[in-house]
Amino acid sequence: MPAPAHRPAPLRRALPPALALAALLCLTGCFTFETLLKVQRDGSGTLEQTFVLSGPMLQMMTMFAGEDDEALDLCDEDELRQQAADMGQGVRLTSVEPVEGEGQAGCRAFYRFDDVSALRISQDPGDRLPDAMNEAAAQDDPPEYLTFDFTPGATATLVVHVPQNFDNAGMRDPNEAPADSSQRALQLQMMREMLKGARVRIALDVEGTIKETNATYREGSQVTLVDVNFDELLKDEKQLERLMDADPKSPDEVKALLKDVRGIRMEMQDPVRLRFN
C-alpha cells in the first residue's frame, strides 16, 4: 500500500488555506468539503458538513482502510461524535447521510449546538479525514479555527473571528527554484486532472433578516466566508500561474491578488459582524 500523503509544511500557513489545498490535492486526489452553519436569534443552531472523496484520494483511502480488513467508512459515527466534541462544548451529532456516486464516496453530517459562542470550526478539510489518515498527515502547526461571539437581543449580533496568517503566505515554497516552462505546463495539467470537480466552501446563514454587516459576500440571509471552485479557478492558466507564484505579506496585498479572480471568494474582513432580527 502507498504511504499516506503528508500535507506540505506551508499548507496551513498559506493564505487562503483553501487555495493552497491544490498543493495537497495534486498529490492525493480530489475532494469536496462544504460547511453550512445556521444560527438562530437565541444563539443556538445547526451545522451541516459534507465531505466527499473521489479519484486517487478515494483509491488511496480505500487501500489504507483495507489494511485492517475494514471498509472505508466516512460516516463512522464514533469518529463524527469525537469531531463534534472537538468543535466545542455542547456540540452534538444528530444524523448522518452517506453520499454515494460513481467514483466517489462521502458523508453529510448534521450537528446541533446551543451556543454559537462555544463553537469553533476548522478551515482545513484535512481535519475531516478519518483518524488514522489524519494522524499520518499531522504537523506541528496549530490548527486555525473560525470562532464566534454572540449577543442576543431583539436584534442579535454575531461576530465571526477569521484567522489570518501572512507568514509564508504564498503557494510557492520560497526555498525551491522556480519551475521552468515545461515543468509549469506539467503542473497545470496535473492540477486540472486531479482537481476536477473539487470545491471548498464555508458559509453561514442567520435566522431572519440581516440588518447590517461588513461581510463581503452576502446573498439574502447567507454570508460566504470561503468558496474555492477549482473548476472555475483552473480555467484561466495565466490567472493560476500568478496565484502560484504569489507571496503576499499583508491583507492589502492579498486583496489585490484575489481581486477579480474567478473561482475564489475569500472573506478578508476580520472580524465579520452581522446584526440580524
N, C-alpha and C positions, 0 to 999 in steps of 0.2 A: 504494500500500500504506500502511496506517496506520503512524504512527511507533511504534516499540516503547515499551511502557509502562515508566515509571520507577518503581521502588519508592519510596514516600513516605519522607521523611527519618526519621520516628520508627519505621520498620518494625523495624530491627534492635534499636533501643533499647527497644522495647516489651517488657513482661513480662506474660504469657508471649509469646514470639515467635510461636508458632503462632496464638494468638488474634488478634494484630494482623495476621495474614495476610489477615483479612477486608478490611482497607483496600485491599490489593493485589488480592485476588481479585474484589472488586466492580467493579474497573476492567477486569480482563483475563479473567475466567472461572474455571473450576473445575479443580482438580487434586487428586490423591491422592498422598500421599508417606508411605511406610511403610518403616521401617528395623528390622531384627531382627538383633541381634548375639548370636552364640553363642560362649561362652568355655569352653574345656576346662580341666581341672585343671592342665595344664602351661603355661597362658597363651596357647596358640595358639587359633585359632578361625576362624569364618566370619562373613561379613556379607552380608545379603540386603537389597537396596534395590529397592523398587517405586515407579515414578513414572509416573503416568497423567494425561494431559491430556484435557479434554473441553470442549464448549461453545465460547464465544467465544475462550477461550485457545487451543484447538486450531486454530480457524479462523485466528486471527492468526498463530500459529506456522507453519502451513502456507503462508500467504501470504508470510511472512517468508523461509521457505526457498525458495519459488518464484522469488524474485528472481534466484537463481543457477541456475535451471533444475534444482534438485536437490530431490528429495522430502524431506520432514521425516523424519529418522531419529533416533529417541530411543534406538536401540540401536547408535549409532555406536561401534564397539569402540575406535577410536583415542581418542575423547574419554573413554570409560569407563576406558581404561587410564591416561590422564592424571589422571582423578579418583582412581583407585586410588593413584597416586603421591602425590597431594596429601593422601591420608588418612594417610600415614606410611610410613616405611621398611619394606620387606618386604611391603607390601600388594599383592596381585596379583589381577587379574580372572581368573576361572576359566570362567565361562559367562554367556550372556545368553539371555533368552526374551522375544520380543515379546509385549505384552499388547494384544489387539485386541478390539473390540466395537463395537456400534452407537454412533456418535457419539463414540468415544473411541480414543485410541492411547497406547501407553506401552511401558515396558520393565521387566523384572525382571532385575537384575544380581546376580551372585554373586561374592563376593571371598573370599580366604583370607589369613590373616596368621599369623605365627609368634609374635609377642609383642604382646599387647594394650597393653602399656605404651607402645609406639611408635605407637599408633593415635590418631587424632583424628577426630571425627565432627561435621560441621556440623549445626546445628539449623535452618538456613534452607533450605527446599525450593527457593528460588530458585537456590541453588547447583547444582541438578541440571538447570537449563535448559541447552540447547546453548550453546556458547561465544559465538556471535555475539549471542544474546539476552542472555546474562549480562553481556557487555561493555556492552551498551546500558543495562543496569539497574544498573551498578556504582555504588557510593557510596564516600565517604571513610571511613565507619565500618568498623573492622576486623571481620572475621568472628569469631563466637563458637563455640568448639568444646567438645564433650564430650571430656575427656581421662581417662586411666586410669593407675592404679598397680596392680601385681600382685606378690604374694608367694606363691611356690609352697610346697608342703608337703603333709603328709597331709591337713590342712585348709587349703585355699588361701584367700587373701584378695584380693578385688577391690575397689578404691576408684574410684568414679566422681566426677570433679570436674564439677559442673554450674554453668556460668557464670550469675551473677545480676547484672543491671544494673538499678538502680531509678531511673536518671536519666530523667526524662520518660517514666515507665513506662505512662501511660495510653494508651488508643486514640485519645482525642480530642486534636487539636492545640490546645494552650493559647492559641495566637495567633489562633485562629478563633472567631468568635462562635458561641454555641450554636445549634443548629438549632431552628427553630420546629416546631410540631406537624405541619404539612403536609410540611415537609422531612424530618422524622424518619420519618414514615409512608412516604415515598417511599424513603428509605434502607433501611428494614427490608424493604420489598417487593423492592427490588433485591437485597439480600443473600440473601433466601430463594430468589429465582430463580437467582442466579448461583452460590450455594454449595451447591445441591442435590447431595447425594452426596459433598461434599468431606470429606476426612479427613486428618489429620496424626498419625502415630504413630511413636514411637521406643521400642523395648523391648529388653531383654537377657535371655538365657537362659543359665544356667550348667549345666555337666555335673555330674550327681549331685544332692545334696540341699543346700539352703540351711540351714545350721545356725543362722545368726544374721545379722540385717540390720536397718538402720534405715529401709529403704525403705518408703514409704507404701503403694504399690500392688504387692502381691505375690500371685501365683497359682502355687502349686507352685514350680517352679524358675525361673519367669519374673518379671521386675520391669518395670513400665511406668514410663518416665521422662516421656513426653509422649503424650497421647492427646486430640485435639480432634476430636470428631464433630460436624460443623456441622449435620447434620440434627437431632440432639438439641438442640444449643445454640439453634437458631433457632426451636424450638417455643414458647418462653416469651418473649413480647415484653417484658414488664417486666424479666425477667432480663437480656435482651440490652441494653436501654436502660441499665440500671445498669452493665453492663460497659463500654459505650461511653463513658459519662460519667466513669468512674472514673479516678483519678490516684494510685495507691498509691505510697508512698515508702519502704516498709520491708517486710521479709519478713512481719511480723505482719499488716500491712495487706493484703498480697496474699493471705495465707492466709484472712483474714476475708472478703475479696472473693470468693474462689473456693469458699468452703465451701458445700457442697450445690448447686453449680451443675451442672445436668445437661449432659452433653456434654463436660465438661472434666475430665481427670485430669492434674495437673501436679506433678511432684516438686519439693518445696521444700527438701528436705534437701540440704546441700552441705558435705562430700561425702556420697555414698551409699556405705555399706560393706556388703559381703557376705562371709561366711565359708561355704565350701561344701566338701563332700567326697563 
